[in-house]
Amino acid sequence: MRVEISVESVAGARVAAAAGAARAELCAGLSDGGLTPSVALIEAASALIEVHVLVRPRPGGFHYTRDELDLIVRDIAVAREHGATGVVVGALTDDGRVDDACAAFVAAAEGMQTTFHRAIDVSADSRQAVDRLADLGFTRVLTSGRRRAALDGAPLIKDLVARADGGLAVMACGGVRAANAARVIATTGVGDLHAAPRRPVGRTSGGEVSYAGVAVPPGHDHFETDQDEVAALCAVRLE
């Protein structure tokens, strides 16, 4: 079982490394669904753990303008130049198919690992998307099986694993924690799990703070990677 932890800080990368995670998905703005992180953050995190940089130019959907697609290609090159082992990318056409521009993403990665992110869960057809991603040469795809939680989407995830047939790895996400990790593996057949355990921290001057609809409990002002949850998940051993 390989565990990938989604983090948005150097401290988060350090937590993932200390717990023995296989890699960190590095991003900014997790409360916005994840955005491209800064060069300084890429460099600092890459010194601690294998880093796969999320390249996403804005919040919202995954149908991008020409300018945005060009930015993604340029940011992939930047991630490679500053220590990343892989990138996490994706784009869809206006009718929900894998955008042909994804071929340029793989080319720009120049041998780095490439993960197609959860855009697959809002694509027109996840099965056809997996076929296309394998043809394009992606390393893996991240999915919750089009459901909020991996266990709910397990039947589709299992189907995608069989369909990929080793052509690319399928990584399960969505509510993955130590308590259910073994069950997710058993019901889906994946070898990779992705999680983003976070806890609220800090103090506000008063009132509830909300970012992109993700409310931080009163008395706190931001989230950080949950060290205990990460350690417990990475400590899971399958029978």
Buried (B, 14 or more C-beta within 10 A) or exposed (E): BBBBBBBBBBBBBBBBBBBEBBBBBBBBBBBBBBBBBEBEBBBBBBEBBBBBBBBBBBEEEBBBEEEBBBBBBEBBBBBBEBBBBBBBBBBBBEEBBBBEBBBBBBEBBEEBBBBBBBBBBEBEEBBBBBBBBBEBBBBBBBBBBBBEBBBBBBEBBBBBBEBBEEEBBBBBBBBBBBEBBBEBBEBBBBBBBBBBBBEBEEEBEEEEBEBEEEEBEEEBBBBBBBBEBBBBBBEBEEE
